[in-house]
C-alpha cells in the first residue's frame, strides 16, 4: 500500500504563477481541446487540492502559499466536468477525488487552532464533490457508485480507528473528515435516487451499492462520529453553550438523516445499536447525551426529509422506538440527564400516539 504523501504547498507550477485571466484562458483552451490526458487530469487535480488546502491555512493564520484562487479551482473543476464524456471515467473520478483534497486533508495540520469545528472545514469540498459525482452520468448510483466503493469503504472505516480520548488532534480530524465525506457522498447519491425516482414519500429507496456489509460499515462510521464528538463535549468549555452544541450536532447529523430515512431498515438498526451501547457499562455521560440529542434531532427532522411519517406507517418501528426511549429513560433516571430522557420519551410517545 502506498504511503500517504504530504502536500507540498511551497512547490509551484507555471500555471499558479500566471495572472488569473491568463490561467482562465489556459484552462478554457484545455476544455476546448477536450480529451484531457491522465497526466493533465492529475496535475489539475493537484492544483485544485492545493488551492483548497492553502485557503484553509491562510484563513486560519498568516501563512501564505502560491496557489490558484478558490474561484479558479472551481472553474477548473467545471471545465473538466464538461469534458468528462471525452475522458475515461476512472480518470475523471480520480481527478474529482484527488482534487477535493479529502484523502490528504493536509489543511487541518496547518491550522493554528485545534477545534472540534475543524471536522466541517472540508464541507464545501464535500458538497462540490458530491454534486459532480451525482451528475457525472445518467444513473450515477448504478454506474459510478460501485467504482467508488473501495475509497468509500476506506473513508467509512477511518473514524472507527480513532482512539478513545485522543482529542481534536490533526489525525483525529483527518479521520473524522474522511468518515463525514463518505457518509455525505452516500447521502447525496441516496437523495439523488429519491429525486430521480420521485419517491420522497416512499419508506425506502432501492440501491445497487448498499448491501449488508456496507450498511454495517456505514452504521459503525456514524456511531463513531457521534462518540468521538461526545468526547469533545467533555473537554474544555467549547460545548458549554447549548446553541453551539445544537449547531454542531445539526451539521454532523444532516447527511445522516437522509440515510436513516431512505436506507431500508437502517433507522431501526441505528436505534437498536444506540440502545445497546447506552445500556453497556463504561459509556461516558457526554456520549449518552449526544446520542439522546441526536435521536431527538433525527425524529424532528423536516428538511429535506420528514421522519415521523415513515415511523407512523410502521408498527414494528414504533415498537422499537418506544422500547429504546423507555430503556434510555430508565438508564438515565435519577441523574443529570433525567430531564433529557423524559423529553425523549415524551416526544416518542407523541409521535406514536398520534397514529392511533
ABEGO torsion letter per residue (X at the ends): XBBBBBBBAABBBAAAABBAAAAAAAAAAAAAAEGBBAAAAAAAAAAAAAAAAAAAAAAABABBBBBBBAAAAAAAAAAAAAAAAABBAAAAAAAAAAAAGAAAGAAAAABABBBAAAAAAAAAAAAAAAAAAAAABBGAAAAAAAAAAAAAAAAAAAAAABBBGAEBBAAAAAAAAAAAAAAAAAAAAAAAAAAAAGAAABABBBBAABBAAAAAAAAAAAAAAAAAAAAAAABEAAAABAAAAAAAAAAAAAAAAAAAAABBGAAAAAAAAAAAAAABBGBBAAAAAAAAAAAAAAAABAOABBAAAAAAABAAAAAAAAAAAAAAAAAABGBAAAAAAAAAAAAAAAAAAAAX
